[in-house]
Amino acid sequence: MSLFKQPKIRTRFAPSPTGYLHVGGLRTALYSYLFAKQKKGKFILRIEDTDQTRAVYGAVENLLQALTWAGLTVDEGIIEKNGKTAEKGRFGPYKQSKRLKIYQKYAQKLLKTGQAYYCFCSPSRLETLRHQQEQAKQPTRYDGHCRHSSEEEINQKLKTNQPRVIRMKVPENQTLEFTDGVRGQLTFNTKDIDDQILIKSDGYPTYHLASVVDDHLMGISHIIRGEEWLSSTPKHILLYLALAWPVPNFVHLPLLLNPDKSKLSKRQGDVAVEDYRRQGYLPEALINFVALLGWNPGTDQELFSLAELIEKFNLNKINKSGAIFDLKKLDWMNSQYLKKIAPARFAELAKPFLQKRFPQFDFNNQQIPLAEILALEQTRISRLDQLGTETEFFFNAELTYPPELLIWKKSSAAATRKNLTLLTERLVNCPETDWTIAKLEEQIKQLITANNLTNGELLWPMRVALTGQAKSPPPFEVAMILGPERTLKRLTIANKKLAE
């Protein structure tokens, strides 16, 4: 069962449609995608929806949107076509709920070969058994009560249609070995493995049977999944052996952890891809970040394009220990990507976030230099939903701030009014052709020198008058973007505030 033994590489991502895509699921999909692409193989998307009680309406569509947004193209399986879900490939159906007859076929085969059996135990008996085992501090497991029922007894119960399940007849006290792509050689004893249910009383298969049957029939060579499935792998291998099928390669990924080493869960913060998309993380940044959660390229390089990840990814370099989900690292990484993108794309990405933050503002007004405004924040933010935090004064018609904020340190209201008047008079006479950052800075500094002022005595009230904030981009840049009319209006309002 060595790694890379299959001649044709086929990986799969097989989520349940129970909600938005978890970042852990994104990592599983990403690693499966990277490995398949690197080996010129196929990446398949299968939907495991046999538990219809947990299925969420629209979850499959949301899943496809998330994968598409992240740049992970599905080669085969469930795809999006003309705005609807469709199937692509010759091994379908790719939704388990449409494959029930297939699972029944192989369950019946296991019954005929004596490797499975009917279990008629009632829920009350199983609950009593579980309680007794807990009281005795024993592992809770099925006791094999129906394992040795006679053929006559079984047939009689089948004729009267008694509720039943089909269980796997796990071999007794056998050693089972396999190689995991992350943890290496592992050994299990079948005495520790329960007689798992294969077909539930409602006729639906359990995950164990359905996933094994599907992975075999769909030719999956490498099963890459979370480590929570590691304990189930011996059960799956037993099914492969019972059905005389080759065993695929298994790769179990380490858990994603919060900084306090607890398992990453929505109880402690955002965990869905949609959450990060809504906050304004770029897909390339999230993919880059997620790729490094458990995989180490062995170099100091931290920023990777998807093409570089495909080239450099190596299953053998996946860590065994849990990976810390460091939000500060994600913020840093996203800021690096934001700085690099072209202004036109930045403006396109930014507009929806700004429209949400400032619904009253007319973003179609061609006189507003949106590109210049965005340039002030592109290198300062780590997420797109932070847009407008430092530049909201551009989008608000009126600024709200206390008059005393205009006064520089030990200066006075009267002196500040005088300085604002000097500034206003100078800028009124400034030709529009000179309304540039360099020209504005030159004129205002000449004004400071000519009137024996300090920079703070003039630039501080100018900053506050134009932005309403103590911290903002440089006032020359702000004035240039606001333009003469809005700049002069705000200086006049500030002067009046101090006179009141």
C-alpha positions as CSV (number, residue, x, y, z in Angstrom):
1,M,0.0,0.0,0.0
2,S,2.8,2.4,-0.8
3,L,2.2,6.0,-1.8
4,F,2.0,6.7,-5.6
5,K,1.4,3.1,-6.5
6,Q,-1.5,3.8,-8.9
7,P,-0.7,4.5,-12.5
8,K,-3.5,7.0,-13.0
9,I,-3.9,9.7,-10.4
10,R,-7.5,10.5,-9.5
11,T,-8.3,12.4,-6.3
12,R,-11.7,13.5,-5.0
13,F,-13.3,16.0,-2.7
14,A,-16.4,14.5,-1.3
15,P,-18.2,16.9,1.1
16,S,-21.7,16.7,2.6
17,P,-24.1,19.5,1.6
18,T,-24.6,20.7,5.2
19,G,-23.8,24.4,4.8
20,Y,-21.0,26.6,3.6
21,L,-17.6,25.3,2.8
22,H,-15.3,25.1,5.9
23,V,-11.7,26.3,5.6
24,G,-10.7,22.8,6.6
25,G,-12.7,21.4,3.7
26,L,-11.0,24.0,1.4
27,R,-7.6,22.7,2.5
28,T,-8.7,19.1,1.8
29,A,-10.0,20.2,-1.7
30,L,-6.8,22.2,-2.3
31,Y,-4.4,19.4,-1.5
32,S,-6.4,17.0,-3.6
33,Y,-6.4,19.5,-6.4
34,L,-2.7,20.3,-6.2
35,F,-1.7,16.6,-6.1
36,A,-3.9,15.7,-9.1
37,K,-2.7,18.6,-11.2
38,Q,0.9,18.0,-10.4
39,K,0.6,14.4,-11.5
40,K,-1.5,15.2,-14.6
41,G,-4.4,13.5,-13.0
42,K,-8.1,14.3,-12.4
43,F,-9.8,16.1,-9.5
44,I,-13.3,14.9,-8.9
45,L,-16.1,16.5,-6.9
46,R,-18.6,14.1,-5.3
47,I,-21.5,15.0,-3.0
48,E,-22.1,12.7,-0.1
49,D,-25.7,13.4,0.7
50,T,-27.1,10.1,2.0
51,D,-28.0,11.8,5.3
52,Q,-30.9,13.8,3.9
53,T,-31.9,15.1,7.3
54,R,-28.7,17.2,7.4
55,A,-28.8,18.5,3.8
56,V,-29.1,22.3,3.5
57,Y,-30.9,23.8,0.5
58,G,-28.4,25.6,-1.8
59,A,-25.4,24.1,-0.1
60,V,-24.1,22.4,-3.3
61,E,-24.4,25.7,-5.3
62,N,-22.6,27.5,-2.5
63,L,-19.9,24.9,-2.5
64,L,-19.4,25.2,-6.3
65,Q,-19.2,29.0,-6.0
66,A,-16.6,28.8,-3.3
67,L,-14.4,26.4,-5.3
68,T,-14.7,28.5,-8.4
69,W,-13.9,31.7,-6.4
70,A,-10.8,29.9,-5.0
71,G,-9.7,28.9,-8.5
72,L,-10.1,25.2,-8.0
73,T,-11.5,23.8,-11.3
74,V,-13.4,20.5,-11.1
75,D,-12.4,18.0,-13.8
76,E,-15.1,15.6,-13.2
77,G,-18.2,15.1,-11.0
78,I,-20.6,17.9,-9.9
79,I,-20.0,21.1,-11.9
80,E,-21.7,24.4,-12.5
81,K,-23.2,24.8,-16.0
82,N,-25.2,27.8,-17.2
83,G,-25.9,28.8,-13.6
84,K,-27.1,25.4,-12.5
85,T,-25.5,22.2,-11.1
86,A,-24.7,19.5,-13.6
87,E,-22.6,16.4,-13.9
88,K,-19.5,15.7,-16.0
89,G,-17.8,12.4,-16.3
90,R,-18.6,8.7,-17.0
91,F,-18.6,7.4,-13.5
92,G,-21.8,9.1,-12.3
93,P,-24.2,9.7,-10.7
94,Y,-21.9,11.9,-8.5
95,K,-24.5,12.4,-5.8
96,Q,-24.7,9.5,-3.4
97,S,-28.5,9.9,-3.0
98,K,-28.8,8.8,-6.7
99,R,-26.7,5.7,-6.2
100,L,-28.7,3.8,-3.6
101,K,-29.2,0.7,-5.8
102,I,-25.5,0.5,-6.3
103,Y,-24.9,0.3,-2.6
104,Q,-27.6,-2.3,-2.1
105,K,-26.0,-4.4,-4.8
106,Y,-22.7,-4.6,-3.0
107,A,-24.3,-5.0,0.4
108,Q,-26.1,-8.0,-0.9
109,K,-22.9,-9.4,-2.3
110,L,-21.3,-9.2,1.1
111,L,-24.3,-11.0,2.6
112,K,-24.0,-13.8,0.1
113,T,-20.3,-14.2,0.7
114,G,-20.9,-14.3,4.5
115,Q,-19.0,-11.1,5.1
116,A,-22.0,-9.2,6.3
117,Y,-25.2,-10.1,8.2
118,Y,-28.7,-8.8,9.0
119,C,-29.1,-7.2,12.5
120,F,-32.6,-7.0,13.9
121,C,-31.7,-5.5,17.3
122,S,-34.1,-2.8,18.4
123,P,-33.0,0.7,19.3
124,S,-34.0,0.1,22.9
125,R,-31.7,-3.0,23.1
126,L,-28.8,-1.1,21.6
127,E,-29.3,1.7,24.1
128,T,-29.4,-0.7,27.0
129,L,-26.2,-2.3,25.7
130,R,-24.5,1.0,25.4
131,H,-25.6,2.0,28.9
132,Q,-24.3,-1.2,30.4
133,Q,-20.9,-0.9,28.7
134,E,-20.6,2.7,29.9
135,Q,-21.4,1.6,33.4
136,A,-18.7,-1.1,33.2
137,K,-16.3,1.5,31.7
138,Q,-16.0,-0.6,28.5
139,P,-15.8,0.6,24.9
140,T,-19.3,1.1,23.5
141,R,-19.7,-1.3,20.6
142,Y,-22.1,-3.8,19.1
143,D,-21.9,-7.2,20.9
144,G,-22.5,-9.3,17.8
145,H,-25.9,-10.5,19.1
146,C,-27.3,-11.2,15.5
147,R,-24.0,-12.3,14.0
148,H,-24.7,-16.0,14.4
149,S,-28.5,-16.0,13.8
150,S,-29.7,-19.1,11.9
151,E,-30.8,-18.8,8.3
152,E,-34.3,-19.9,9.3
153,E,-34.5,-17.2,12.0
154,I,-33.3,-14.5,9.5
155,N,-35.7,-15.6,6.8
156,Q,-38.6,-15.5,9.2
157,K,-37.8,-12.0,10.3
158,L,-37.3,-10.9,6.7
159,K,-40.8,-12.3,5.8
160,T,-42.4,-10.3,8.5
161,N,-40.4,-7.2,7.4
162,Q,-38.9,-6.6,10.8
163,P,-36.8,-3.4,11.0
164,R,-33.1,-4.3,10.3
165,V,-29.7,-3.0,9.3
166,I,-26.9,-4.8,7.5
167,R,-23.6,-5.0,9.4
168,M,-20.1,-5.9,8.4
169,K,-18.8,-9.2,9.8
170,V,-15.4,-8.0,10.9
171,P,-12.8,-10.8,11.1
172,E,-11.8,-11.6,14.7
173,N,-8.4,-10.8,16.1
174,Q,-6.6,-10.2,12.9
175,T,-3.7,-7.7,12.4
176,L,-4.3,-5.1,9.8
177,E,-1.4,-2.9,8.4
178,F,-1.4,0.0,6.0
179,T,0.7,3.0,5.1
180,D,-0.7,6.5,5.6
181,G,0.8,9.2,3.4
182,V,1.4,11.4,6.5
183,R,1.8,9.0,9.4
184,G,3.6,6.2,7.7
185,Q,3.1,2.5,8.7
186,L,0.1,1.9,11.0
187,T,-1.1,-1.3,12.6
188,F,-4.6,-2.1,13.9
189,N,-6.2,-5.2,15.4
190,T,-9.7,-6.2,14.2
191,K,-10.7,-7.0,17.8
192,D,-10.8,-3.2,18.3
193,I,-13.1,-2.7,15.3
194,D,-16.9,-2.7,15.6
195,D,-19.2,-4.7,13.3
196,Q,-20.1,-1.4,11.5
197,I,-23.5,-0.8,9.9
198,L,-23.3,-0.8,6.1
199,I,-27.0,-0.3,5.3
200,K,-29.3,1.6,7.8
201,S,-32.9,0.6,8.6
202,D,-34.1,3.2,6.1
203,G,-32.2,1.5,3.2
204,Y,-29.6,4.3,3.0
205,P,-25.9,3.3,3.2
206,T,-23.6,4.6,5.9
207,Y,-20.6,6.7,5.0
208,H,-18.3,3.6,5.3
209,L,-20.0,1.5,2.6
210,A,-20.9,4.4,0.2
211,S,-17.5,6.0,0.2
212,V,-15.6,2.7,-0.4
213,V,-18.0,1.7,-3.2
214,D,-17.8,5.1,-4.8
215,D,-14.0,5.5,-4.5
216,H,-13.5,2.1,-6.1
217,L,-16.0,2.6,-8.9
218,M,-14.8,6.1,-9.6
219,G,-11.2,4.9,-9.8
220,I,-9.9,7.1,-6.9
221,S,-6.2,6.4,-6.5
222,H,-5.5,8.7,-3.5
223,I,-8.0,9.5,-0.7
224,I,-6.9,12.7,0.9
225,R,-9.1,13.6,3.9
226,G,-9.0,14.9,7.5
227,E,-7.5,12.9,10.3
228,E,-10.9,12.4,11.9
229,W,-11.3,9.6,9.4
230,L,-8.1,7.8,10.3
231,S,-9.9,5.6,12.9
232,S,-12.4,4.6,10.2
233,T,-9.7,3.6,7.6
234,P,-9.3,0.0,8.9
235,K,-13.0,-0.5,8.4
236,H,-12.7,0.8,4.9
237,I,-9.7,-1.4,4.1
238,L,-11.7,-4.4,5.4
239,L,-14.4,-3.6,2.9
240,Y,-11.9,-3.3,0.1
241,L,-10.5,-6.7,1.0
242,A,-14.0,-8.3,1.4
243,L,-15.0,-7.1,-2.1
244,A,-11.6,-8.1,-3.6
245,W,-10.8,-4.6,-4.7
246,P,-7.3,-2.9,-4.7
247,V,-6.8,-0.7,-1.7
248,P,-6.1,3.0,-2.6
249,N,-3.6,5.3,-1.0
250,F,-4.7,7.1,2.1
251,V,-3.5,10.5,3.2
252,H,-4.9,11.9,6.5
253,L,-4.4,15.6,7.1
254,P,-3.7,17.1,10.5
255,L,-6.4,19.1,12.3
256,L,-6.7,22.9,12.0
257,L,-6.3,24.4,15.4
258,N,-7.1,27.8,17.1
259,P,-4.1,29.6,18.6
260,D,-5.0,28.0,22.0
261,K,-4.6,24.6,20.3
262,S,-8.3,23.8,20.4
263,K,-10.0,22.4,17.3
264,L,-10.9,25.2,14.9
265,S,-14.7,25.6,15.1
266,K,-17.3,28.2,14.4
267,R,-17.9,28.6,18.2
268,Q,-14.6,30.5,18.3
269,G,-14.8,32.5,15.1
270,D,-15.3,32.4,11.4
271,V,-14.6,29.1,9.7
272,A,-16.5,29.2,6.4
273,V,-14.8,30.3,3.2
274,E,-17.8,32.5,2.7
275,D,-17.0,34.4,5.9
276,Y,-13.5,35.3,4.6
277,R,-14.8,36.1,1.2
278,R,-17.3,38.5,2.7
279,Q,-14.6,40.2,4.8
280,G,-12.6,41.0,1.7
281,Y,-9.9,38.4,1.6
282,L,-8.6,37.7,-1.9
283,P,-8.9,34.1,-3.1
284,E,-5.2,33.8,-4.0
285,A,-4.3,35.0,-0.4
286,L,-6.7,32.5,1.3
287,I,-5.5,29.6,-1.0
288,N,-1.8,30.5,-0.2
289,F,-2.5,30.7,3.5
290,V,-4.5,27.4,3.6
291,A,-1.8,25.6,1.6
292,L,0.7,26.3,4.3
293,L,-1.6,24.9,7.1
294,G,0.1,21.6,7.5
295,W,2.4,21.7,4.5
296,N,6.0,23.0,4.6
297,P,7.8,23.7,1.3
298,G,11.1,23.4,3.0
299,T,12.2,27.0,2.1
300,D,11.7,30.5,3.4
301,Q,9.2,31.3,0.6
302,E,5.8,32.3,1.9
303,L,3.9,33.7,-1.0
304,F,2.9,31.3,-3.7
305,S,0.7,31.5,-6.8
306,L,-1.5,28.6,-7.5
307,A,0.8,27.6,-10.4
308,E,3.7,27.6,-8.0
309,L,1.8,25.5,-5.4
310,I,1.0,22.9,-8.1
311,E,4.7,22.8,-9.0
312,K,6.1,22.6,-5.4
313,F,3.4,20.7,-3.5
314,N,4.6,17.4,-1.9
315,L,2.4,15.1,0.1
316,N,5.5,13.8,1.9
317,K,6.1,17.2,3.4
318,I,2.7,17.4,5.2
319,N,3.2,17.7,8.9
320,K,1.7,15.2,11.4
321,S,0.9,17.8,14.1
322,G,-2.1,20.1,14.0
323,A,-1.8,23.4,12.1
324,I,-2.4,26.7,13.9
325,F,-4.9,28.9,12.1
326,D,-3.2,32.3,12.7
327,L,-5.5,35.1,11.6
328,K,-2.8,37.7,11.9
329,K,-0.7,35.7,9.4
330,L,-3.7,35.6,7.0
331,D,-4.2,39.3,7.4
332,W,-0.5,40.0,6.6
333,M,-0.6,37.6,3.6
334,N,-3.8,39.3,2.3
335,S,-2.2,42.7,2.6
336,Q,0.7,41.6,0.5
337,Y,-1.6,40.5,-2.3
338,L,-3.7,43.6,-2.0
339,K,-0.6,45.8,-2.5
340,K,0.3,44.0,-5.7
341,I,-2.9,44.0,-7.6
342,A,-3.4,46.5,-10.4
343,P,-5.4,49.7,-9.5
344,A,-8.2,48.8,-12.0
345,R,-8.8,45.5,-10.4
346,F,-8.5,46.9,-6.9
347,A,-11.2,49.5,-7.7
348,E,-13.4,46.8,-9.1
349,L,-13.0,44.7,-6.0
350,A,-13.4,47.7,-3.6
351,K,-16.6,49.2,-5.0
352,P,-19.1,46.6,-3.5
353,F,-17.4,47.0,-0.1
354,L,-17.6,50.8,-0.3
355,Q,-21.2,50.8,-1.5
356,K,-22.2,48.7,1.5
357,R,-20.3,51.0,3.9
358,F,-21.6,54.2,2.3
359,P,-25.0,53.4,0.7
360,Q,-25.9,57.1,0.4
361,F,-22.8,57.9,-1.7
362,D,-23.1,58.2,-5.5
363,F,-20.2,56.0,-6.7
364,N,-21.2,56.6,-10.3
365,N,-20.3,60.3,-10.0
366,Q,-17.4,60.6,-12.5
367,Q,-16.2,63.8,-10.8
368,I,-15.1,61.8,-7.7
369,P,-11.5,60.6,-8.1
370,L,-12.2,57.1,-6.7
371,A,-8.9,55.7,-8.0
372,E,-7.0,58.3,-6.1
373,I,-9.0,57.7,-2.9
374,L,-8.4,54.0,-3.1
375,A,-4.7,54.5,-3.7
376,L,-4.5,56.0,-0.2
377,E,-5.7,52.8,1.4
378,Q,-4.5,50.0,-0.9
379,T,-1.2,49.8,0.9
380,R,-2.6,50.3,4.3
381,I,-5.4,47.7,4.7
382,S,-5.3,44.0,5.2
383,R,-8.9,43.3,4.1
384,L,-11.3,44.9,1.7
385,D,-14.0,45.4,4.4
386,Q,-11.6,47.9,6.1
387,L,-11.9,50.2,3.1
388,G,-13.3,53.6,4.2
389,T,-12.0,53.3,7.7
390,E,-9.3,55.9,7.1
391,T,-11.0,57.6,4.2
392,E,-14.6,57.8,5.2
393,F,-14.3,61.6,5.1
394,F,-14.3,61.5,1.3
395,F,-17.7,59.8,1.2
396,N,-19.5,61.7,4.0
397,A,-21.0,65.0,3.0
398,E,-20.7,66.4,6.6
399,L,-18.0,65.7,9.1
400,T,-18.7,65.3,12.8
401,Y,-15.9,66.3,15.2
402,P,-15.5,68.5,18.3
403,P,-14.2,72.0,17.6
404,E,-11.4,71.7,20.1
405,L,-9.9,68.9,18.0
406,L,-8.8,71.6,15.5
407,I,-6.5,73.3,18.1
408,W,-2.9,72.3,17.9
409,K,-1.4,71.5,21.4
410,K,-1.1,74.8,23.4
411,S,-2.5,77.0,20.6
412,S,-5.8,78.8,21.0
413,A,-9.2,78.9,19.2
414,A,-8.4,82.4,18.1
415,A,-5.0,81.6,16.7
416,T,-6.4,78.5,15.0
417,R,-9.1,80.6,13.3
418,K,-6.5,83.1,12.1
419,N,-4.4,80.3,10.7
420,L,-7.4,78.7,8.9
421,T,-8.3,82.1,7.4
422,L,-4.7,82.5,6.1
423,L,-4.9,79.0,4.6
424,T,-8.3,79.6,3.0
425,E,-7.2,82.9,1.5
426,R,-4.1,81.3,0.0
427,L,-6.0,78.4,-1.5
428,V,-8.8,80.5,-2.9
429,N,-6.2,82.1,-5.2
430,C,-4.6,78.7,-6.1
431,P,-5.2,78.0,-9.8
432,E,-6.9,74.7,-10.5
433,T,-3.9,73.6,-12.6
434,D,-1.7,73.9,-9.5
435,W,-4.1,71.8,-7.4
436,T,-1.5,68.9,-7.1
437,I,0.1,67.4,-4.1
438,A,3.5,68.9,-4.9
439,K,2.2,72.4,-5.6
440,L,-0.2,72.4,-2.6
441,E,2.6,71.3,-0.3
442,E,4.9,74.0,-1.7
443,Q,2.4,76.9,-1.3
444,I,1.3,75.9,2.2
445,K,4.9,75.5,3.5
446,Q,5.7,78.9,2.0
447,L,2.7,80.2,4.0
448,I,4.0,78.6,7.2
449,T,7.4,80.2,6.7
450,A,6.1,83.6,5.8
451,N,4.0,83.8,9.0
452,N,6.5,82.3,11.4
453,L,4.3,79.3,12.1
454,T,5.2,75.7,13.0
455,N,4.0,72.9,10.8
456,G,1.6,71.7,13.5
457,E,-0.1,75.1,13.9
458,L,-1.3,75.1,10.3
459,L,-1.2,71.5,9.1
460,W,-2.9,70.1,12.1
461,P,-6.1,72.2,11.8
462,M,-6.0,71.6,8.0
463,R,-5.9,67.9,8.6
464,V,-8.8,67.9,11.1
465,A,-10.9,70.3,9.0
466,L,-10.6,68.2,5.9
467,T,-10.9,64.7,7.5
468,G,-12.5,65.2,11.0
469,Q,-9.8,62.8,12.2
470,A,-6.6,63.1,14.3
471,K,-5.0,60.5,12.1
472,S,-5.4,60.4,8.3
473,P,-3.5,60.4,5.1
474,P,-1.3,63.6,4.5
475,P,-3.4,66.7,4.2
476,F,-1.9,67.7,0.9
477,E,-3.1,64.3,-0.6
478,V,-6.5,64.8,0.9
479,A,-6.9,68.3,-0.4
480,M,-5.8,67.2,-3.9
481,I,-8.4,64.5,-4.0
482,L,-11.2,66.6,-2.4
483,G,-10.6,69.3,-5.0
484,P,-10.8,73.1,-4.5
485,E,-14.6,73.4,-3.9
486,R,-14.9,70.7,-1.2
487,T,-11.6,71.7,0.4
488,L,-12.5,75.3,0.8
489,K,-16.0,74.5,2.0
490,R,-14.6,72.3,4.8
491,L,-12.0,74.9,5.9
492,T,-14.8,77.5,6.1
493,I,-17.0,75.1,8.2
494,A,-14.1,74.5,10.5
495,N,-13.5,78.2,11.1
496,K,-17.2,78.6,12.0
497,K,-17.1,75.7,14.4
498,L,-14.4,77.5,16.4
499,A,-16.4,80.8,16.4
500,E,-19.5,79.2,17.9
